[in-house]
Amino acid sequence: MPSFSYTARDNFGAAASGSMVADSIEHVQQLLRVEGKYPITISPGGDSDFMLDDEAANIKIARVDLIQFAQQLSIMIETGVVLSEALDCISAQAEKPNVKRLVEDLSHSVQQGKDFSWALGRHPRSFPRMFISLIQASEKSGMLAKLLGRATGYLRDEQETLRRVKGAVTYPGIMLTFAITTTIFLLIFVLPRFTSIYAAKKAALPIPTKMLMAMSDFVITQWPWLVGGGLLAGGLGYLFLGTVTGKRAWHNLQIHLPIMGRVFRKLHLSRGLRMVGTLFGAGVSLVDCVTTAEHLAGNVYYKELWAKVSEDIQAGLPVSTPMFSNNLVPRSVAQMLSSAEKTGKLGIVMEQIAGFAEVELKEQITELTRYIEPAMIVLMGIIIGGVAMALLLPIFTISKVMAS
């Protein structure tokens, strides 16, 4: 991870300089603004005296391990354990190699005199920007234990919500894949056996059976082209989704699906509001809160929404102004945010709205799952039952011919 040297001024105009490890110059600018500093110059290459082992930087750990780490650290700090000692204790008890290496690197950075947020910034694959921003706010306010607890709660709620959404999307996908696989198996391995039987009887076959046999012949004789075409289509689709146009098309489809669209819209909006509300309540400036929500938005349309909010805030407009003009935000939500700005409770109201949205989201997913299961069973019954009926219809025809 690259290091950058910077010069900046604080809110009082005092000069400050130093080095910082970050993803890019834009990331350095954001981190400096969070610290209340205004960058003057930023250049690649930092002070080598503070550089640590690059091989230990940017370690990736699972989100569940991050939540456990944050919870353990929060409890230790709250009980009065010094940060470096708490990190050493967690490192000694860690069973997973990556977790152990990461916590050891954090402890090493802290013992060398670096800020805890700086140490976390060396591992952007493990620690989200929201988490790092909360730690930066705690370093100013001295409320590390409290904000660690708040960050842990946010990560836990986010993981639970995403798990429910993935479950609602994955289940019908698995069922549909099973139905298609079963149908292909019947067409390739089962139907050809019946074809020889029907040909020997020389009976007139019903139209559904003829169609099914034609499909079977096509799959058996043209399978190399079908497999190659499928792989080519998948590859082209993957490349297309990697483009700006493809990503916009996919994200637009997500939020406009007949049933799941409401789920995705509520998911992205609640995540953004929760993030901004949590950071703002911790003392982070509103512009940096919205910028963080913009960077971490999982949908390009919500990324553009938060970018517009950031632009309007810096122009002196309220947060609710772009919310009213965007159809991704319900008018009731925009109205509540407008009222919250007037009363000075924007952060609290944002977290409350996000909480209500997450509860509704969980209820919607539970209801969807309840209806998806029988719907997929009916769909599988129609597909597999239709194939079975097409195979059995000639038997009745043959019996009639033999009876006459």
Buried (B, 14 or more C-beta within 10 A) or exposed (E): BBBBBBBBEEEEEEEBEBBBBBBEBEBBBBBBBBBBBEBEEBEEEBEEEBEBEEEBBBBEBEBEBBBBBBBBBBBBBEEEBEBBEBBBBBBEEBEEEBBBBBBBBBBBBBEEEBBBBBBBBBBBEBBBBBBBBBBBBBBBEEBBBBBBBBBBBBBBBBBEBBEBBEEBBEBBEEBBEEBEEBBBEBBEEEBEEBBEEBEEBEBEBBEBBEEBBEBBBEBEEEEEEEEEEEEEEEEEEEEEEEEEEBBBBBBEEBBEEEEBBBBBBBBBBBBBBBBBBBBBBBBBBBBBBBBBBBBBBBBBBBBBBBBBBBEBBEEEEBBBBBBBEBEBBBEEBBEBBBEBBEEEEBBBBBBBBBBBBBEBBBEBBEEBBEEBEEEBEEBBEEBBEEBEEBBEBBBEBBEEEEEE
